[in-house]
């Protein structure tokens, strides 16, 4: 099993790329088991309870990041993507929707040291999706109308395909769709259509299975110039 040293973790928070302000990120996935032990049992028994996802992070204070994080307090619709290895095509991406519950703009501030901040967020009812990057973060212009594809797999009747789009710079219009196909590449069908973007922001959309297509791609049409990243995952 491959291991790696964290050197290029990405953090996409709504319409912002904030990794350069952070030096520690922790994603916590959990479940609250409920005791259902009854007479006759010879061992403690538990039933699966409610699932949860939280993100804990800290870093060095910057005014631009501070404005974003303060504004996010109380917002229950912030799309967050963490790219634990790098931002290359095919690299892992973990994403969901979060509510910022605690933001400490000055968590450490001793004389002579860097001034630090900390952030705590909680999932807002969306599943945490482990997927992969299909469109890498970069500047795309009106000359771009492109597609990237990957063999992500079929969607069962109990699963959904999820698409996380973060737009971090915007001028003009951006249209993004997600397509599937049974082979690489023919007989494609549109599965997800993102809202047209004219400003920075983020959107998480999904479509429930079943879908036997194993190949997936992201297509985009731009008038102007946009910086964005798109990740797909099936759960």
Phi, psi and omega in degrees: 000131182287143173237165181206159176263133181290112176227341186219044177293137177255143176228110179253115190240097186063234180266026184227144171258111191247004187302329184291348177264347187254150173232005176204130179222132178227124173257129183238117177255132184215174175213146181255090181295143182247128182296125176230032178292133182231170177302138182100338176291144177254003179209151178301135181241144179225145173257147178299132179257213182280138177276158181212158173216133177229155175233125176244133183210157176210163182187200182254132188299133172221141186298320182295317178292322179301318180298317181295313185289323176296319181292335183279346181300125180088346177287132184252022186219032181273118176279127181234131175237132175246126177251101192288337184257298178196192182245034178276156177298132182090350179286156182297148174217129179245125187217157178191188173250140186227156169247127177286114184264324180219129174229118178253100184295334175230092180267331172223134182203043179285150184300135178086358181244166177293142177277123185251163175228165175221154184222136173234131178228157180230146178298150184247033177103355176267146175292153170276126186252126172261108183229210179215157181281128174254324175244115184286152179293122182194175175266124180242139186245182182296343177282353184266125166214095196229172178216140172237143183225156181207153176270086183273329177118172180280162179250124180282175182295338181257006182247173175220155170265133182241143178230124178248121181242125175241122177252113186256350173207139188215136171206108182111221180229145179229126176241127183233132174230158175244128180242154172237160179207151180283341179219177187252081021213122178196159177055043182287156178221141177283127182252323181225134174239114178285154174300140177296132181256135173235000180211172179293156181160189181210157179209136174243118180233158182213164173218128183286150178291187005268151177213118183278352179296136181260343185254140183223148176211161177247127176245144180220147176234128187235138164240104184120226182212132182219144166253126181202166176221142179229132176235147177237150175202156180238126173219000000 
